[in-house]
Amino acid sequence: MFDSLANHSISNYMITHLGTLRGLGKGEDTYPDLLALFIALLVTVIITLGVRNSVGLNNVLNVVNMVVWVFIVIAGLFFLSPSNWSGGRFMPFGWSGVMKGAATCFYAFIGFDIIATTGEEAKNPNTSIPYAITASLVTCLTAYLSVSVILTLMVPYELIDSSAPLMEMFSVHGFLWGKYTVAVGAIAGLTVSLLGSLFPMPRVIYAMARDGLLFRFLSNVSALTHTPAVACAVSGGLAAVLALLVSLGDLIEMMSIGTLLAYTLVSVCVLLLRYQPDELADMAAPHAQDAADGLKLCHDDGTKDDHVLIAEDDPSSYHEGGAAGEGDHSDFHTGHAPLLKRLLGGHYYTLRLRLGMPDPSARPTPASGRVVTRCTLLLFIISFLLWSTIIFGMEQGSGAGAAFSALMAALMVASLLKLLVLILQQPESARKLPYMAPCVPFVPVAAILVNSYLMLKLSALTWARFALWCLVGLLIYGCYGMWHSALELDARQQQAHASSYQRYDDHLDDHDQDDGPYQGWAAPEERHGHQEVPAGEAEDTAGQQDGYQSGSGGQQVNRAGSSRGQTNYGFDDED
């Protein structure tokens, strides 16, 4: 935009004094863009200074952008020419060209992940996240469609200036005042897009480094700005170098394919996590009967207030009530009635029966989770194979080859439907989160299909660069992240604790083992010294015994006159 305002004197100066670069674009020469380097570094500094400053600047630029958008639509109405859409100029490349253009311009929707990456800071994520995504999506879509209509009706598509189309469309008609007005909005819009690209990236790097998937120093938070300054510097510096050396068209396609892959992986993860077993529910299920017995004893001797308090704090009561269930009328884990149920009415139950969908009270198991994992991975792979067959076989082929491709595509569509039915037949997790994706698995599956199609519409050179970047990421993960992740460290710690408990059990004599089942670290025999405890663990065990026995369930058992050999309800409640 600045180069267009200066009548391309900036690019001419760079080419004359710095030369051109070969091999980084699609065959065309590119020049080192020092101005792009400076702008990227400037935005990086703004983001590093803090969220409040970057959000304030983002809001101001958005207001300017919206005002100029309204100006483009109103002013463009005076220069419209319907003949620009006649004679085959409307959709000249067909729907295939429309999809290729949509894939290339998908970078425009990269800012929507800001809403997701800053979800932890939302006051009411269950309502603010869907409203924010919907409102910003509708606004962005309306703006792009209206500007595209005005642009193509003002200037024939073959005469549009690819470097600065919005500015040059007014200069073609001699409306220079409109050109400079649009320049202000265009620069503000591109700055917002740059903020939208650089703002969430340090947060993603920080979260990955905090979990050990990236180098730990990237998770350092500055005491002055309260932002991940190191992550901001690394991501912003890399973006500045790419802006310096790589052409604009290549950067746009790289951003688009990266955004499409990110949204596709999010859809895959939603499918995987929604159908995995809940460890908390599985841990609480074995204690449900013991907790119920404890509540019965509390009801006999305890006060009403104690009974209410225990019932509210018991984690197993929620899951036990869910297991008892109320069929489809229960909303203990689904919230409101499913959208499909409201649309189909009485046919909803018939559809569930025909598809073999599980009862709402059913809970996922490790076996059902593995089924969904396999189905999701196959769905992800088959979707790319399906669109490759359609794009390179049906659209570009002819004769017997196109017919064979159509047959293969039909078989893959049938396979996708079968995988979708298998996923529907598995029980969903009962875990409640502040915000959950609606209409699972239909929305994630649709997103995977659409995004994979758009990714395959991009150029082969973009896929080559994309594969190189993925290889670098996989090397970092395989050589560092896999071995330093928080999950791996927790697993090692649990394994070490389990081995220490096993060594302790090996010292138990036969007499104590024959007295009955081992009742845990706080068993009455151990508490009164009947069991010999190693010297290194005696002090820690003594310091924890009172805490395990302080549960109200244990107190009620003693008041009820139960023997000291009964199950320790206080330990279960604490657990």
C-alpha positions as CSV (number, residue, x, y, z in Angstrom):
1,M,0.0,0.0,0.0
2,F,2.8,2.4,0.9
3,D,4.5,1.5,-2.4
4,S,1.4,2.2,-4.4
5,L,0.9,5.6,-2.7
6,A,4.5,6.4,-3.6
7,N,4.0,5.4,-7.2
8,H,6.1,2.3,-6.8
9,S,9.2,4.3,-6.0
10,I,9.9,2.2,-2.9
11,S,10.1,-1.1,-4.8
12,N,12.1,0.6,-7.6
13,Y,14.6,1.9,-5.1
14,M,15.0,-1.5,-3.5
15,I,15.4,-3.3,-6.8
16,T,18.0,-0.7,-8.0
17,H,20.1,-0.6,-4.9
18,L,19.6,-4.0,-3.3
19,G,18.8,-6.2,-6.3
20,T,16.3,-9.1,-6.6
21,L,16.0,-12.5,-5.0
22,R,15.4,-15.7,-7.1
23,G,13.9,-19.0,-6.1
24,L,11.8,-17.8,-3.2
25,G,8.7,-17.1,-5.2
26,K,6.7,-18.8,-8.0
27,G,9.4,-18.1,-10.6
28,E,9.1,-14.3,-10.3
29,D,11.8,-12.1,-8.9
30,T,11.3,-10.6,-5.4
31,Y,13.2,-7.8,-3.7
32,P,14.3,-7.5,0.0
33,D,11.3,-5.6,1.5
34,L,12.9,-3.6,4.3
35,L,9.7,-1.7,4.9
36,A,7.8,-5.0,5.6
37,L,10.6,-6.0,8.0
38,F,10.2,-2.7,9.9
39,I,6.4,-3.0,10.1
40,A,6.6,-6.6,11.4
41,L,9.1,-5.6,14.1
42,L,7.0,-2.6,15.1
43,V,3.9,-4.7,15.6
44,T,5.9,-7.2,17.5
45,V,7.1,-4.5,20.0
46,I,3.4,-3.4,20.4
47,I,2.3,-6.9,21.2
48,T,5.2,-7.4,23.6
49,L,4.2,-4.3,25.6
50,G,1.0,-6.0,26.8
51,V,-2.4,-7.2,25.9
52,R,-4.1,-3.9,26.9
53,N,-2.0,-1.9,24.5
54,S,-2.4,-4.3,21.6
55,V,-6.1,-4.7,22.1
56,G,-6.6,-0.9,22.3
57,L,-4.7,-0.4,19.1
58,N,-6.6,-3.2,17.5
59,N,-10.0,-1.6,18.4
60,V,-8.9,1.8,17.0
61,L,-7.8,0.2,13.7
62,N,-10.9,-1.9,13.5
63,V,-13.1,1.3,13.8
64,V,-11.1,3.0,11.0
65,N,-11.4,-0.2,8.9
66,M,-15.1,-0.4,9.4
67,V,-15.6,3.3,8.5
68,V,-13.6,2.9,5.3
69,W,-15.5,-0.2,4.4
70,V,-18.8,1.7,4.6
71,F,-17.2,4.4,2.4
72,I,-16.1,1.9,-0.2
73,V,-19.6,0.4,-0.5
74,I,-21.3,3.8,-0.7
75,A,-18.8,5.6,-3.0
76,G,-18.5,2.5,-5.2
77,L,-22.2,2.7,-6.0
78,F,-21.5,5.7,-8.2
79,F,-19.0,3.9,-10.4
80,L,-20.7,0.5,-11.0
81,S,-20.9,-1.0,-14.4
82,P,-23.0,-4.1,-14.8
83,S,-21.2,-4.9,-18.1
84,N,-18.2,-6.0,-16.0
85,W,-20.3,-9.1,-15.1
86,S,-21.5,-9.8,-18.6
87,G,-19.9,-11.8,-21.4
88,G,-18.6,-14.6,-19.2
89,R,-16.9,-12.3,-16.7
90,F,-19.0,-13.4,-13.8
91,M,-17.3,-16.5,-12.2
92,P,-15.0,-16.8,-15.3
93,F,-13.2,-19.8,-13.8
94,G,-16.3,-21.6,-12.4
95,W,-16.8,-23.0,-9.0
96,S,-13.3,-24.6,-9.0
97,G,-11.9,-21.1,-9.4
98,V,-14.1,-19.8,-6.6
99,M,-12.9,-22.6,-4.3
100,K,-9.2,-21.9,-5.2
101,G,-9.8,-18.2,-4.5
102,A,-11.4,-19.0,-1.2
103,A,-8.5,-21.3,-0.2
104,T,-6.0,-18.5,-1.1
105,C,-7.9,-15.9,0.8
106,F,-8.5,-18.1,3.9
107,Y,-5.8,-16.2,5.7
108,A,-8.4,-13.5,6.2
109,F,-10.1,-15.7,8.8
110,I,-6.9,-16.3,10.8
111,G,-8.0,-13.8,13.5
112,F,-10.8,-15.9,14.8
113,D,-8.5,-18.1,16.8
114,I,-7.8,-15.1,19.0
115,I,-11.2,-15.7,20.6
116,A,-10.2,-19.3,21.4
117,T,-6.7,-18.6,22.5
118,T,-7.8,-15.9,24.9
119,G,-10.8,-18.0,26.2
120,E,-9.2,-18.3,29.7
121,E,-9.6,-14.6,30.2
122,A,-13.3,-14.5,29.2
123,K,-15.7,-13.6,32.0
124,N,-18.5,-15.9,30.7
125,P,-17.0,-18.1,28.0
126,N,-20.2,-20.2,27.6
127,T,-22.0,-17.2,26.0
128,S,-19.2,-14.8,25.0
129,I,-17.2,-17.2,22.9
130,P,-20.0,-18.4,20.5
131,Y,-21.4,-14.9,20.3
132,A,-18.0,-13.3,19.6
133,I,-17.2,-15.9,16.9
134,T,-20.6,-15.6,15.2
135,A,-20.6,-11.8,15.2
136,S,-17.1,-11.4,14.0
137,L,-17.5,-14.1,11.4
138,V,-20.7,-12.6,9.9
139,T,-19.2,-9.1,9.9
140,C,-16.0,-10.3,8.2
141,L,-17.9,-12.3,5.6
142,T,-20.2,-9.5,4.8
143,A,-17.3,-7.0,4.4
144,Y,-15.4,-9.3,2.1
145,L,-18.4,-10.1,-0.1
146,S,-19.6,-6.5,-0.4
147,V,-16.1,-5.2,-1.3
148,S,-15.6,-8.0,-3.8
149,V,-18.9,-7.1,-5.5
150,I,-18.0,-3.4,-5.6
151,L,-14.5,-4.1,-6.9
152,T,-15.5,-6.4,-9.7
153,L,-18.4,-4.1,-10.8
154,M,-16.1,-1.1,-10.9
155,V,-13.1,-2.7,-12.7
156,P,-13.1,-5.8,-15.0
157,Y,-11.4,-8.7,-13.3
158,E,-8.6,-8.9,-15.8
159,L,-7.6,-5.2,-15.2
160,I,-7.6,-5.3,-11.4
161,D,-4.2,-4.2,-9.9
162,S,-3.1,-7.2,-7.9
163,S,-0.7,-5.2,-5.7
164,A,-3.2,-2.6,-4.4
165,P,-6.7,-3.4,-5.9
166,L,-8.8,-1.3,-3.5
167,M,-6.8,1.8,-4.0
168,E,-6.3,1.6,-7.7
169,M,-10.0,0.9,-8.4
170,F,-10.8,4.5,-7.5
171,S,-7.8,6.0,-9.3
172,V,-8.9,4.2,-12.5
173,H,-12.1,6.4,-12.4
174,G,-10.1,9.5,-11.5
175,F,-11.4,9.7,-7.9
176,L,-8.0,10.4,-6.2
177,W,-9.6,11.5,-2.9
178,G,-11.3,8.2,-2.6
179,K,-7.9,6.5,-3.3
180,Y,-6.2,8.1,-0.4
181,T,-9.2,7.5,1.9
182,V,-9.2,3.8,1.0
183,A,-5.4,3.8,1.6
184,V,-5.9,4.7,5.2
185,G,-8.5,2.0,5.7
186,A,-6.4,-0.6,3.8
187,I,-3.3,0.1,5.9
188,A,-5.4,-0.1,9.0
189,G,-7.0,-3.4,7.9
190,L,-3.6,-4.9,7.0
191,T,-2.2,-3.8,10.4
192,V,-5.2,-5.5,12.1
193,S,-4.5,-8.6,10.1
194,L,-0.9,-8.5,11.2
195,L,-2.0,-8.1,14.8
196,G,-4.3,-11.0,14.4
197,S,-1.5,-13.1,13.1
198,L,1.1,-12.2,15.7
199,F,-1.1,-11.8,18.8
200,P,-2.1,-15.5,19.3
201,M,1.2,-17.0,18.2
202,P,3.3,-16.1,21.3
203,R,0.4,-17.4,23.4
204,V,0.5,-20.7,21.6
205,I,4.3,-20.9,21.9
206,Y,4.0,-20.1,25.6
207,A,1.4,-22.8,26.2
208,M,3.4,-25.4,24.4
209,A,6.6,-24.4,26.2
210,R,4.9,-24.5,29.5
211,D,3.8,-28.1,28.7
212,G,7.3,-29.0,27.7
213,L,6.5,-29.5,24.0
214,L,8.9,-26.6,23.1
215,F,12.0,-25.3,24.8
216,R,11.2,-24.2,28.4
217,F,12.8,-20.7,28.1
218,L,10.1,-19.7,25.6
219,S,7.6,-19.8,28.6
220,N,9.3,-17.0,30.5
221,V,6.9,-14.2,31.3
222,S,8.4,-10.7,31.6
223,A,8.0,-9.1,35.0
224,L,7.7,-5.7,33.3
225,T,5.1,-6.3,30.6
226,H,3.5,-9.5,32.0
227,T,3.6,-11.1,28.5
228,P,5.7,-14.0,27.1
229,A,8.3,-11.6,25.8
230,V,10.7,-14.3,24.6
231,A,8.0,-16.0,22.7
232,C,6.9,-12.7,21.2
233,A,10.4,-11.9,20.1
234,V,11.0,-15.3,18.5
235,S,7.6,-15.4,16.6
236,G,7.8,-11.7,15.6
237,G,11.4,-12.0,14.4
238,L,10.7,-15.1,12.3
239,A,7.7,-13.3,10.8
240,A,9.8,-10.2,10.0
241,V,12.5,-12.3,8.3
242,L,9.9,-14.1,6.1
243,A,8.3,-10.7,5.2
244,L,11.8,-9.5,4.2
245,L,12.6,-12.4,1.9
246,V,9.4,-14.0,0.7
247,S,6.9,-12.5,-1.8
248,L,3.4,-11.5,-0.7
249,G,1.6,-14.1,-2.8
250,D,3.7,-17.0,-1.3
251,L,3.2,-15.6,2.3
252,I,-0.6,-15.5,1.7
253,E,-0.8,-19.1,0.6
254,M,1.5,-20.2,3.5
255,M,-0.8,-18.4,6.0
256,S,-3.8,-19.9,4.4
257,I,-2.6,-23.5,4.4
258,G,-1.4,-23.1,8.0
259,T,-4.7,-21.7,9.1
260,L,-6.7,-24.5,7.3
261,L,-4.5,-27.2,8.9
262,A,-4.9,-25.6,12.4
263,Y,-8.7,-25.5,12.1
264,T,-8.7,-29.1,10.8
265,L,-6.6,-30.4,13.7
266,V,-8.9,-28.6,16.1
267,S,-11.9,-30.5,14.6
268,V,-10.0,-33.8,14.9
269,C,-9.1,-33.1,18.5
270,V,-12.8,-32.2,19.3
271,L,-13.8,-35.6,17.9
272,L,-11.1,-37.5,19.9
273,L,-11.6,-35.8,23.2
274,R,-15.4,-35.8,23.2
275,Y,-15.5,-39.6,23.1
276,Q,-12.6,-40.4,25.5
277,P,-13.4,-41.9,29.0
278,D,-13.4,-39.4,31.9
279,E,-10.7,-40.5,34.4
280,L,-12.5,-38.6,37.2
281,A,-15.7,-40.4,36.6
282,D,-14.0,-43.7,36.4
283,M,-12.2,-43.1,39.7
284,A,-15.4,-42.1,41.4
285,A,-17.5,-45.0,40.2
286,P,-15.9,-47.7,42.4
287,H,-16.5,-45.7,45.5
288,A,-20.2,-44.9,44.7
289,Q,-21.6,-47.8,46.9
290,D,-19.2,-47.0,49.8
291,A,-20.2,-43.4,49.7
292,A,-23.9,-44.3,49.7
293,D,-23.4,-46.5,52.8
294,G,-21.5,-43.6,54.5
295,L,-24.4,-41.2,53.7
296,K,-26.9,-43.7,55.2
297,L,-24.9,-43.8,58.4
298,C,-24.7,-40.0,58.5
299,H,-28.4,-39.8,58.0
300,D,-29.0,-42.0,61.0
301,D,-26.9,-40.2,63.5
302,G,-25.8,-36.9,61.9
303,T,-27.5,-33.6,61.8
304,K,-29.4,-32.4,58.7
305,D,-26.8,-29.8,57.9
306,D,-24.0,-32.4,58.0
307,H,-26.0,-34.6,55.7
308,V,-26.6,-31.8,53.1
309,L,-22.9,-30.8,53.2
310,I,-21.7,-34.3,52.5
311,A,-24.2,-34.9,49.8
312,E,-23.1,-31.7,48.0
313,D,-19.4,-32.4,48.4
314,D,-19.5,-36.1,47.3
315,P,-18.1,-36.2,43.7
316,S,-19.7,-39.6,43.0
317,S,-23.3,-38.5,43.6
318,Y,-23.3,-36.6,40.3
319,H,-22.0,-39.5,38.3
320,E,-24.2,-42.0,40.1
321,G,-27.3,-39.9,39.4
322,G,-26.2,-39.8,35.7
323,A,-25.9,-43.6,35.7
324,A,-29.4,-43.9,37.1
325,G,-30.3,-41.5,34.3
326,E,-33.7,-40.3,33.1
327,G,-33.2,-41.5,29.5
328,D,-33.3,-38.9,26.9
329,H,-35.2,-36.5,29.2
330,S,-32.1,-36.0,31.4
331,D,-29.9,-33.0,30.8
332,F,-27.2,-33.8,33.3
333,H,-24.4,-33.8,30.7
334,T,-26.1,-32.5,27.5
335,G,-27.6,-29.3,28.9
336,H,-30.5,-28.3,26.8
337,A,-32.3,-30.8,24.5
338,P,-30.2,-31.7,21.5
339,L,-30.9,-29.6,18.4
340,L,-31.6,-32.7,16.3
341,K,-34.2,-33.8,18.9
342,R,-36.0,-30.4,18.7
343,L,-36.0,-30.6,14.8
344,L,-37.2,-34.2,14.4
345,G,-39.6,-34.4,17.3
346,G,-40.9,-38.0,17.8
347,H,-38.8,-39.3,14.9
348,Y,-35.7,-38.5,17.0
349,Y,-36.0,-41.7,19.0
350,T,-36.7,-43.8,15.9
351,L,-33.5,-42.4,14.3
352,R,-31.4,-43.2,17.4
353,L,-32.7,-46.8,17.4
354,R,-32.0,-47.3,13.8
355,L,-28.5,-45.9,14.0
356,G,-27.7,-47.9,17.2
357,M,-26.9,-44.8,19.2
358,P,-26.1,-45.5,22.9
359,D,-28.3,-44.5,25.8
360,P,-27.5,-41.0,27.2
361,S,-26.5,-42.6,30.5
362,A,-23.8,-44.7,28.9
363,R,-20.2,-43.7,29.5
364,P,-17.2,-44.0,27.2
365,T,-14.7,-46.8,27.9
366,P,-11.1,-47.2,26.7
367,A,-12.4,-49.6,24.0
368,S,-15.0,-47.1,22.7
369,G,-12.3,-44.3,22.8
370,R,-10.0,-46.4,20.7
371,V,-12.8,-47.0,18.2
372,V,-13.4,-43.3,17.8
373,T,-9.6,-42.6,17.5
374,R,-9.3,-45.1,14.6
375,C,-12.4,-43.8,12.9
376,T,-11.3,-40.2,13.2
377,L,-7.8,-40.9,11.8
378,L,-9.3,-42.9,8.9
379,L,-11.8,-40.1,8.3
380,F,-9.0,-37.5,8.2
381,I,-7.0,-39.6,5.7
382,I,-10.0,-40.6,3.5
383,S,-11.2,-37.0,3.2
384,F,-7.9,-36.0,1.5
385,L,-8.0,-39.1,-0.7
386,L,-11.6,-38.3,-1.7
387,W,-10.9,-34.7,-2.7
388,S,-7.7,-35.7,-4.5
389,T,-9.7,-38.1,-6.5
390,I,-12.3,-35.5,-7.3
391,I,-9.9,-32.6,-8.1
392,F,-7.2,-34.5,-10.0
393,G,-9.3,-37.3,-11.4
394,M,-12.8,-36.1,-12.1
395,E,-12.3,-32.4,-12.7
396,Q,-9.0,-32.7,-14.7
397,G,-9.6,-36.1,-16.2
398,S,-11.9,-37.3,-19.0
399,G,-13.3,-40.5,-20.4
400,A,-12.7,-43.8,-18.6
401,G,-10.3,-42.2,-16.1
402,A,-12.9,-39.8,-14.9
403,A,-15.5,-42.6,-14.6
404,F,-13.1,-44.7,-12.6
405,S,-12.4,-41.7,-10.3
406,A,-16.1,-41.1,-9.8
407,L,-16.5,-44.8,-8.8
408,M,-13.6,-44.5,-6.3
409,A,-15.1,-41.3,-5.0
410,A,-18.5,-43.0,-4.4
411,L,-16.8,-45.8,-2.5
412,M,-14.9,-43.3,-0.3
413,V,-18.1,-41.3,0.4
414,A,-19.8,-44.6,1.6
415,S,-16.7,-45.3,3.8
416,L,-17.0,-41.8,5.3
417,L,-20.7,-42.4,6.1
418,K,-19.9,-45.7,7.7
419,L,-17.2,-44.1,9.9
420,L,-19.6,-41.4,10.9
421,V,-22.2,-44.0,12.0
422,L,-19.6,-45.8,14.0
423,I,-18.7,-42.6,15.8
424,L,-22.4,-41.9,16.5
425,Q,-22.7,-45.4,18.1
426,Q,-20.1,-44.6,20.8
427,P,-21.0,-42.9,24.1
428,E,-19.9,-39.3,24.7
429,S,-18.0,-38.1,27.7
430,A,-20.1,-36.6,30.6
431,R,-17.5,-34.0,31.5
432,K,-18.9,-30.4,31.5
433,L,-16.7,-27.6,30.2
434,P,-17.4,-23.8,30.1
435,Y,-17.9,-24.0,26.4
436,M,-18.3,-27.1,24.2
437,A,-18.5,-27.4,20.4
438,P,-22.1,-28.0,19.4
439,C,-23.5,-30.8,17.1
440,V,-20.7,-33.2,17.6
441,P,-19.7,-35.2,15.5
442,F,-21.4,-33.5,12.5
443,V,-19.8,-30.0,12.8
444,P,-16.2,-31.4,13.2
445,V,-16.6,-33.9,10.3
446,A,-18.0,-31.1,8.0
447,A,-15.1,-28.9,9.0
448,I,-12.5,-31.6,8.2
449,L,-14.1,-32.2,4.7
450,V,-14.3,-28.6,3.8
451,N,-10.9,-27.6,5.0
452,S,-9.2,-30.6,3.3
453,Y,-10.8,-29.6,0.0
454,L,-9.6,-26.0,0.3
455,M,-6.1,-27.1,1.2
456,L,-5.9,-29.3,-1.9
457,K,-6.8,-26.2,-4.1
458,L,-3.5,-24.5,-3.2
459,S,-0.4,-24.8,-5.3
460,A,2.1,-27.7,-5.2
461,L,4.9,-25.3,-4.2
462,T,2.9,-24.2,-1.2
463,W,2.5,-27.9,-0.2
464,A,6.3,-28.4,-0.6
465,R,7.1,-25.5,1.8
466,F,4.4,-26.7,4.1
467,A,5.8,-30.2,4.2
468,L,9.3,-28.7,5.0
469,W,7.9,-26.7,7.9
470,C,6.0,-29.8,9.2
471,L,9.2,-31.8,9.1
472,V,11.0,-29.2,11.2
473,G,8.2,-29.3,13.7
474,L,8.2,-33.1,13.9
475,L,11.9,-33.1,14.5
476,I,11.6,-30.7,17.4
477,Y,8.8,-32.8,18.8
478,G,10.5,-36.1,18.3
479,C,13.9,-34.9,19.7
480,Y,12.7,-32.7,22.5
481,G,9.0,-32.3,23.1
482,M,8.1,-36.0,23.4
483,W,10.6,-36.5,26.2
484,H,10.1,-33.2,28.1
485,S,6.3,-32.9,28.0
486,A,4.3,-32.5,31.2
487,L,2.4,-35.7,30.5
488,E,5.6,-37.7,30.1
489,L,7.1,-36.2,33.3
490,D,3.9,-37.0,35.2
491,A,3.9,-40.5,33.9
492,R,7.4,-41.0,35.1
493,Q,6.6,-39.5,38.5
494,Q,3.6,-41.8,38.9
495,Q,5.7,-44.8,37.9
496,A,8.3,-43.9,40.5
497,H,5.7,-43.6,43.2
498,A,4.1,-46.9,42.2
499,S,7.5,-48.6,42.4
500,S,8.1,-47.1,45.9
501,Y,4.7,-48.4,47.0
502,Q,5.6,-51.8,45.6
503,R,8.8,-51.9,47.6
504,Y,6.9,-51.0,50.7
505,D,4.4,-53.8,50.2
506,D,7.3,-56.3,49.7
507,H,8.2,-55.7,53.4
508,L,4.8,-56.7,54.7
509,D,5.0,-59.9,56.7
510,D,2.7,-62.8,56.1
511,H,0.8,-62.3,59.3
512,D,-0.5,-58.9,58.4
513,Q,-1.4,-59.9,54.9
514,D,-3.6,-62.7,56.2
515,D,-5.6,-60.5,58.4
516,G,-7.7,-59.3,55.5
517,P,-7.4,-57.0,52.5
518,Y,-4.9,-54.2,52.7
519,Q,-6.9,-51.0,53.6
520,G,-4.4,-48.3,52.6
521,W,-1.9,-46.1,54.4
522,A,-4.4,-45.1,57.1
523,A,-5.6,-48.6,58.1
524,P,-6.3,-48.8,61.9
525,E,-3.6,-51.5,62.4
526,E,-1.0,-49.2,60.9
527,R,-2.2,-46.2,62.9
528,H,-1.8,-47.9,66.2
529,G,1.6,-49.3,65.5
530,H,0.8,-52.9,64.6
531,Q,2.7,-52.6,61.4
532,E,6.4,-51.8,61.3
533,V,7.0,-48.7,59.1
534,P,10.4,-48.0,57.6
535,A,12.2,-45.2,59.3
536,G,12.3,-42.9,56.3
537,E,8.5,-43.0,55.9
538,A,7.4,-43.1,59.6
539,E,7.4,-39.4,60.1
540,D,5.5,-38.6,56.9
541,T,2.9,-41.3,57.6
542,A,2.3,-40.0,61.1
543,G,1.8,-36.5,59.8
544,Q,-0.9,-37.6,57.3
545,Q,-3.0,-40.1,59.4
546,D,-5.1,-37.5,61.1
547,G,-6.0,-35.9,57.8
548,Y,-7.2,-39.2,56.3
549,Q,-9.3,-39.9,59.4
550,S,-10.8,-36.4,59.7
551,G,-13.6,-37.0,57.2
552,S,-17.1,-36.8,58.6
553,G,-17.9,-40.2,57.2
554,G,-15.3,-41.8,59.5
555,Q,-16.6,-39.9,62.5
556,Q,-20.1,-41.1,62.0
557,V,-18.9,-44.7,61.7
558,N,-17.3,-44.5,65.1
559,R,-20.4,-42.9,66.6
560,A,-22.5,-45.6,65.2
561,G,-20.5,-48.2,67.1
562,S,-19.0,-49.9,64.1
563,S,-15.8,-51.9,64.5
564,R,-12.4,-50.5,63.8
565,G,-11.9,-53.0,61.0
566,Q,-14.5,-51.6,58.7
567,T,-13.8,-49.7,55.6
568,N,-12.4,-46.2,56.2
569,Y,-15.1,-43.9,54.8
570,G,-13.1,-40.8,55.7
571,F,-10.2,-41.9,53.4
572,D,-12.7,-42.5,50.6
573,D,-14.3,-39.1,51.0
574,E,-10.9,-37.4,51.0
575,D,-9.9,-39.5,47.9
